[in-house]
Amino acid sequence: MPRARHDKPTARERQVLALYMQNMSHKTIATMLHIKPKTVDTTLTDCQDRLCLDSREQLRAYALFHGYNQVQEVGA
């Protein structure tokens, strides 16, 4: 079932997205969150799909607009 366009990212998606917006590599994000780099990619893709966005550029624009580019405390 497709998700509505205005669904919000999950807590984990917000966490990964905030780190992604700091231009961290998937490997660095994975190390910080104690997950695998593939999980980082999957999480970003799931977030993109949840928001009905077509590209990572659109995901970055969404994150910037909603303030996910700000440094946040990271906890697993």
CNS distance restraints for C-alpha pairs under 8 A (distance, minus, plus):
assign (resid   3 and name CA) (resid   7 and name CA) 7.10 0.50 0.50
assign (resid   3 and name CA) (resid  50 and name CA) 5.91 0.50 0.50
assign (resid   3 and name CA) (resid  51 and name CA) 7.70 0.50 0.50
assign (resid   3 and name CA) (resid  52 and name CA) 7.75 0.50 0.50
assign (resid   4 and name CA) (resid  50 and name CA) 7.45 0.50 0.50
assign (resid   4 and name CA) (resid  51 and name CA) 7.41 0.50 0.50
assign (resid   4 and name CA) (resid  52 and name CA) 7.75 0.50 0.50
assign (resid   5 and name CA) (resid  50 and name CA) 7.13 0.50 0.50
assign (resid   5 and name CA) (resid  51 and name CA) 5.19 0.50 0.50
assign (resid   5 and name CA) (resid  52 and name CA) 5.52 0.50 0.50
assign (resid   6 and name CA) (resid  51 and name CA) 6.29 0.50 0.50
assign (resid   7 and name CA) (resid  50 and name CA) 6.55 0.50 0.50
assign (resid   7 and name CA) (resid  51 and name CA) 6.17 0.50 0.50
assign (resid   8 and name CA) (resid  50 and name CA) 7.70 0.50 0.50
assign (resid   8 and name CA) (resid  51 and name CA) 7.21 0.50 0.50
assign (resid   9 and name CA) (resid  13 and name CA) 5.54 0.50 0.50
assign (resid   9 and name CA) (resid  14 and name CA) 5.90 0.50 0.50
assign (resid   9 and name CA) (resid  47 and name CA) 5.89 0.50 0.50
assign (resid   9 and name CA) (resid  50 and name CA) 7.12 0.50 0.50
assign (resid   9 and name CA) (resid  51 and name CA) 7.57 0.50 0.50
assign (resid  10 and name CA) (resid  14 and name CA) 6.13 0.50 0.50
assign (resid  10 and name CA) (resid  47 and name CA) 7.83 0.50 0.50
assign (resid  11 and name CA) (resid  15 and name CA) 6.21 0.50 0.50
assign (resid  12 and name CA) (resid  16 and name CA) 6.18 0.50 0.50
assign (resid  12 and name CA) (resid  43 and name CA) 7.84 0.50 0.50
assign (resid  13 and name CA) (resid  17 and name CA) 5.85 0.50 0.50
assign (resid  13 and name CA) (resid  43 and name CA) 5.97 0.50 0.50
assign (resid  13 and name CA) (resid  44 and name CA) 6.70 0.50 0.50
assign (resid  13 and name CA) (resid  47 and name CA) 6.05 0.50 0.50
assign (resid  14 and name CA) (resid  18 and name CA) 6.00 0.50 0.50
assign (resid  14 and name CA) (resid  68 and name CA) 7.15 0.50 0.50
assign (resid  15 and name CA) (resid  19 and name CA) 6.59 0.50 0.50
assign (resid  15 and name CA) (resid  74 and name CA) 6.95 0.50 0.50
assign (resid  16 and name CA) (resid  20 and name CA) 6.05 0.50 0.50
assign (resid  16 and name CA) (resid  29 and name CA) 7.07 0.50 0.50
assign (resid  16 and name CA) (resid  40 and name CA) 6.82 0.50 0.50
assign (resid  16 and name CA) (resid  43 and name CA) 7.31 0.50 0.50
assign (resid  16 and name CA) (resid  44 and name CA) 7.25 0.50 0.50
assign (resid  17 and name CA) (resid  21 and name CA) 6.03 0.50 0.50
assign (resid  17 and name CA) (resid  44 and name CA) 6.87 0.50 0.50
assign (resid  17 and name CA) (resid  63 and name CA) 7.18 0.50 0.50
assign (resid  17 and name CA) (resid  68 and name CA) 6.68 0.50 0.50
assign (resid  18 and name CA) (resid  22 and name CA) 6.67 0.50 0.50
assign (resid  18 and name CA) (resid  63 and name CA) 7.68 0.50 0.50
assign (resid  18 and name CA) (resid  68 and name CA) 4.80 0.50 0.50
assign (resid  18 and name CA) (resid  69 and name CA) 5.56 0.50 0.50
assign (resid  18 and name CA) (resid  70 and name CA) 6.91 0.50 0.50
assign (resid  18 and name CA) (resid  71 and name CA) 7.06 0.50 0.50
assign (resid  18 and name CA) (resid  72 and name CA) 7.09 0.50 0.50
assign (resid  19 and name CA) (resid  23 and name CA) 7.05 0.50 0.50
assign (resid  19 and name CA) (resid  24 and name CA) 6.13 0.50 0.50
assign (resid  19 and name CA) (resid  29 and name CA) 6.48 0.50 0.50
assign (resid  19 and name CA) (resid  69 and name CA) 7.83 0.50 0.50
assign (resid  19 and name CA) (resid  71 and name CA) 7.82 0.50 0.50
assign (resid  20 and name CA) (resid  24 and name CA) 5.42 0.50 0.50
assign (resid  20 and name CA) (resid  25 and name CA) 7.20 0.50 0.50
assign (resid  20 and name CA) (resid  26 and name CA) 7.66 0.50 0.50
assign (resid  20 and name CA) (resid  29 and name CA) 7.40 0.50 0.50
assign (resid  21 and name CA) (resid  60 and name CA) 6.98 0.50 0.50
assign (resid  21 and name CA) (resid  63 and name CA) 7.44 0.50 0.50
assign (resid  21 and name CA) (resid  64 and name CA) 7.93 0.50 0.50
assign (resid  21 and name CA) (resid  68 and name CA) 6.90 0.50 0.50
assign (resid  21 and name CA) (resid  69 and name CA) 5.05 0.50 0.50
assign (resid  22 and name CA) (resid  69 and name CA) 6.43 0.50 0.50
assign (resid  22 and name CA) (resid  71 and name CA) 7.64 0.50 0.50
assign (resid  24 and name CA) (resid  28 and name CA) 6.06 0.50 0.50
assign (resid  24 and name CA) (resid  29 and name CA) 6.34 0.50 0.50
assign (resid  25 and name CA) (resid  29 and name CA) 6.24 0.50 0.50
assign (resid  26 and name CA) (resid  30 and name CA) 5.99 0.50 0.50
assign (resid  26 and name CA) (resid  37 and name CA) 5.15 0.50 0.50
assign (resid  26 and name CA) (resid  38 and name CA) 7.79 0.50 0.50
assign (resid  26 and name CA) (resid  40 and name CA) 5.97 0.50 0.50
assign (resid  26 and name CA) (resid  41 and name CA) 7.02 0.50 0.50
assign (resid  27 and name CA) (resid  31 and name CA) 6.17 0.50 0.50
assign (resid  27 and name CA) (resid  36 and name CA) 7.52 0.50 0.50
assign (resid  27 and name CA) (resid  37 and name CA) 5.08 0.50 0.50
assign (resid  28 and name CA) (resid  32 and name CA) 6.25 0.50 0.50
assign (resid  29 and name CA) (resid  33 and name CA) 6.18 0.50 0.50
assign (resid  29 and name CA) (resid  37 and name CA) 7.43 0.50 0.50
assign (resid  29 and name CA) (resid  40 and name CA) 7.13 0.50 0.50
assign (resid  30 and name CA) (resid  34 and name CA) 5.65 0.50 0.50
assign (resid  30 and name CA) (resid  35 and name CA) 4.75 0.50 0.50
assign (resid  30 and name CA) (resid  36 and name CA) 5.24 0.50 0.50
assign (resid  30 and name CA) (resid  37 and name CA) 5.09 0.50 0.50
assign (resid  30 and name CA) (resid  39 and name CA) 7.61 0.50 0.50
assign (resid  30 and name CA) (resid  40 and name CA) 6.32 0.50 0.50
assign (resid  31 and name CA) (resid  35 and name CA) 6.50 0.50 0.50
assign (resid  31 and name CA) (resid  36 and name CA) 7.53 0.50 0.50
assign (resid  32 and name CA) (resid  74 and name CA) 7.82 0.50 0.50
assign (resid  33 and name CA) (resid  74 and name CA) 7.60 0.50 0.50
assign (resid  33 and name CA) (resid  75 and name CA) 7.11 0.50 0.50
assign (resid  33 and name CA) (resid  76 and name CA) 5.42 0.50 0.50
assign (resid  34 and name CA) (resid  76 and name CA) 7.24 0.50 0.50
assign (resid  35 and name CA) (resid  39 and name CA) 6.44 0.50 0.50
assign (resid  35 and name CA) (resid  40 and name CA) 7.49 0.50 0.50
assign (resid  36 and name CA) (resid  40 and name CA) 6.74 0.50 0.50
assign (resid  37 and name CA) (resid  41 and name CA) 6.58 0.50 0.50
assign (resid  38 and name CA) (resid  42 and name CA) 6.14 0.50 0.50
assign (resid  39 and name CA) (resid  43 and name CA) 5.92 0.50 0.50
assign (resid  40 and name CA) (resid  44 and name CA) 6.27 0.50 0.50
assign (resid  41 and name CA) (resid  45 and name CA) 6.17 0.50 0.50
assign (resid  42 and name CA) (resid  46 and name CA) 6.01 0.50 0.50
assign (resid  43 and name CA) (resid  47 and name CA) 6.13 0.50 0.50
assign (resid  44 and name CA) (resid  48 and name CA) 6.10 0.50 0.50
assign (resid  45 and name CA) (resid  49 and name CA) 6.10 0.50 0.50
assign (resid  46 and name CA) (resid  50 and name CA) 6.00 0.50 0.50
assign (resid  47 and name CA) (resid  51 and name CA) 6.28 0.50 0.50
assign (resid  48 and name CA) (resid  52 and name CA) 6.15 0.50 0.50
assign (resid  48 and name CA) (resid  53 and name CA) 5.20 0.50 0.50
assign (resid  48 and name CA) (resid  54 and name CA) 7.21 0.50 0.50
assign (resid  48 and name CA) (resid  55 and name CA) 7.34 0.50 0.50
assign (resid  48 and name CA) (resid  56 and name CA) 7.33 0.50 0.50
assign (resid  48 and name CA) (resid  59 and name CA) 6.05 0.50 0.50
assign (resid  49 and name CA) (resid  53 and name CA) 6.10 0.50 0.50
assign (resid  49 and name CA) (resid  54 and name CA) 7.83 0.50 0.50
assign (resid  53 and name CA) (resid  58 and name CA) 6.07 0.50 0.50
assign (resid  53 and name CA) (resid  59 and name CA) 6.52 0.50 0.50
assign (resid  54 and name CA) (resid  58 and name CA) 6.68 0.50 0.50
assign (resid  55 and name CA) (resid  59 and name CA) 6.41 0.50 0.50
assign (resid  56 and name CA) (resid  60 and name CA) 6.06 0.50 0.50
assign (resid  57 and name CA) (resid  61 and name CA) 6.25 0.50 0.50
assign (resid  58 and name CA) (resid  62 and name CA) 6.14 0.50 0.50
assign (resid  59 and name CA) (resid  63 and name CA) 6.12 0.50 0.50
assign (resid  60 and name CA) (resid  64 and name CA) 6.06 0.50 0.50
assign (resid  61 and name CA) (resid  65 and name CA) 6.10 0.50 0.50
assign (resid  62 and name CA) (resid  66 and name CA) 6.15 0.50 0.50
assign (resid  63 and name CA) (resid  67 and name CA) 5.98 0.50 0.50
assign (resid  63 and name CA) (resid  68 and name CA) 4.84 0.50 0.50
assign (resid  63 and name CA) (resid  69 and name CA) 6.42 0.50 0.50
assign (resid  64 and name CA) (resid  68 and name CA) 5.88 0.50 0.50
assign (resid  64 and name CA) (resid  69 and name CA) 5.59 0.50 0.50
